[in-house]
């Protein structure tokens, strides 16, 4: 044979949720979500739990046809190989009460004659978790870290210098504005005389004694600037919300593949992005990121209802 029947059973478990070994039993796969071990702080990616049911003995043709295709033999010959395989398993169970199927798990026979199965923990049959490994997470305090808004009056020399610079710019503007307000009538009169094409009428209509008191304007301007300087300036810092909980959708060895997957998720209306790399160097891609674990858990449940696989990564 090119490969063992153990290998062919393992290959089928990646693609199917039920693989029957005729006259022995069937392996049934159930998808499981990501799991966090709170005591060790290790998070395990989504997986497929393999169970053994001894009542599933009817040949559905899946294993036999797979052996025939891989070995390039006839169905009858593949069936004979499967029968020899089952006979070997039964003999081992009677003699030493155990039989190991490579990359699948360990079969053992109890005192009551029942066949027990222990899954191999080194092989993950969930294709959505390809390339993902268990990760050590950091503990997060229950109380969220927030940056509160801080009100700071400017009292330092640097702050004073900034105010004086602003005052130097505002001084001419305020002076011109005061002149415009206090002598509004005279300015309007000038515009009206210019409209009548008599630019000398202003000297005839206005007495020479009404001159602009520039000293008074300067004093008033200085008083206004003093009020501006003495008024405390309030600086409000923006509140920063950190999003440390990510719904991981997959991991890629090539950056181009990760970027393509991000664009695909964004086109499906997800706030997808790249979230660092694993210890093995794989580039993580997430569906979305959240500030709290509760928000991430709610989003994860929605993804499950849409038959999408994901797991929560905390950074």
TALIN-V196737 format. One record per backbone hydrogen bond with DSSP energy under -0.5 kcal/mol. CO is the residue of the C=O (numbers start at 0). NH is the residue of the N-H. If there is no record, write none. Layout:
CO;NH
CO;NH
This chain:
3;7
4;8
5;9
6;10
7;11
8;12
9;13
10;13
10;14
11;14
11;15
16;28
18;26
19;21
20;23
20;24
24;20
25;27
25;52
26;18
27;50
29;48
31;46
34;36
34;43
35;37
36;40
36;41
40;136
41;36
42;134
43;34
46;31
48;29
48;50
50;27
51;53
52;25
52;55
54;56
56;22
60;64
61;65
62;66
63;67
64;68
65;69
66;70
67;71
67;72
73;77
74;78
75;79
76;80
77;81
78;82
79;83
80;84
81;85
82;86
83;87
84;88
85;89
86;90
87;91
88;92
89;93
90;94
91;95
91;96
91;97
96;108
98;100
98;106
99;101
100;103
100;104
103;119
104;100
105;117
106;98
107;109
107;115
109;112
113;109
113;115
115;107
117;105
119;122
122;124
124;126
125;128
126;129
128;131
134;42
134;136
141;143
143;145
145;147
149;151
149;236
150;152
151;234
152;154
155;159
156;160
157;161
158;162
159;163
160;164
161;165
162;166
163;167
164;168
165;169
166;170
167;171
168;172
169;173
170;174
171;175
172;176
173;177
174;178
175;179
176;180
177;181
178;182
180;183
182;186
183;187
184;188
185;189
186;190
187;191
188;192
189;193
190;194
191;195
192;197
193;196
197;200
199;202
199;203
200;204
201;205
206;209
208;210
211;213
212;216
213;217
214;218
215;219
216;220
217;221
218;222
219;223
220;224
221;225
222;226
223;227
224;228
225;229
226;230
232;153
233;235
234;151
234;236
238;240
239;146
239;241
241;243
243;245
243;314
244;289
245;247
245;312
246;286
247;310
249;284
251;282
253;257
254;258
255;259
256;260
257;261
258;262
259;263
260;264
261;265
262;266
263;267
264;269
265;268
269;271
272;285
273;275
275;283
277;280
281;277
281;283
282;251
283;274
284;248
284;249
285;272
287;246
289;244
291;295
292;296
293;297
294;298
295;299
296;300
297;301
298;302
299;303
300;304
301;305
302;307
303;306
309;33
310;247
312;245
312;314
313;137
